[in-house]
Every structure is written in C-alpha cells, then in structure tokens.
Amino acid sequence: MVEGYAKIVGSYDGKYICEYYEDGYRIYKFENDVFIPLYSYHNTEYSYEVCQFSYTNPNELILSGGNETVVFDVSTLREKYKVGGLFIVQDPITGNYACLDEFHNENSLLAIYDNTFDRILTRIPFSQYKYPHYFMKNRLIIYGAGYGAALDLTDYIK
C-alpha cells in the first residue's frame, strides 16, 4: 500500500514502478493490470534524494543519497553498480551517468561515467543548482532563472 509521503517513478517500458521514501523503497512489477510486489529495502544509513529508472535499460533502478549512487537490477533483484557521489543525470542516448564527484565538497567536480560505471570518462568543474540538468548526446545542459547553457563533452570523453 502506498503511503501518503511516497514518491513514485515508473520504468520507461511500463513494467515496473518504484515507490520510495527517505528511508527505503518498494519495487512492483506491473503484470496483467496488477502491481505485484517484487522487492523492498529499508535504508538506515542515509535518505534517498534521487530515484529513477535508467533511460537505456528499464530493468535498472538508479538510487542516490548520502554520498553514493547505486544501480539496482530489478530483473535479478541485486545491486549492479555502486559508486561514491550523488547522481545528477543520465544521458538517455549513450546511457552515460553524471554524478557529483565523491569529493565534490572539496573539488567541485562532476564525474562523467560510462554506461556501466566501469570508468570515469572525464571530470569537469560543476556547481549544483536547484534547476534541472539534462545530459543528451554527451552534452550537459543546464537551465536556470533567465539563462541556459550547454557544454559539449564529446572531445573530453575518449
């Protein structure tokens, strides 16, 4: 049963939903017009700030809070990737991830990871704003009150 303070996200293929709270989450599979409970987790270490399904793999749930990002594979019910740093945005074309560097408070860097979190493709100076950020075709797009900017990272990602 969904509690009043839950946030809910759905996978882009319509097969899964996740309701998440500050201290945990529940995953359901949508099958035959019914939501079937698959998995639940209670986190005592930190609050979840971000929860979304991957744009490029609808079986992957991206969770982030504290100073870490976890990718959970809904099809196997196992943690797939885990890195230090808060998740910011995923490129829906390449699947690459942008996360605050693990030491962002000290170095103000954004780390761009490949789509499997195997390696950091580049790091760039970054200030986190309250406005949405977008990442598409290796371009980081930032909107703010009265302005917008885009940075093409293609030459930095090798």
C-alpha angles and dihedrals in degrees: 000000000000113000120221096253096049123122115213131206129178133210115252092242092054095240101110142034129190125202111198137188134184091272106031151349142230125211124206132186117221107223130156090354091303131107108230117198110240108167144351132192134188116206119202097174103069146342121269112244098172133033124167140139118250116264092219101037114033091194091066120087116197114211125179138176141128101021102319143080123211128190111206120198106222093193093059097025090230137120107258105181135009128184137166116256136056118283114243108171145333126227104239092206104046098022090229116150130227114205133166108260112262088247096040092135088063104033106023092222132148115214119214110206128192117251093271098044087240094129145004108249095194143333123225134183108266139176115198114231130190090241122091121274125208132198118196133158090351092306120123109213122195126187126194140163104304097349145068133189138185129198120197106217096181095107091050096050112077 
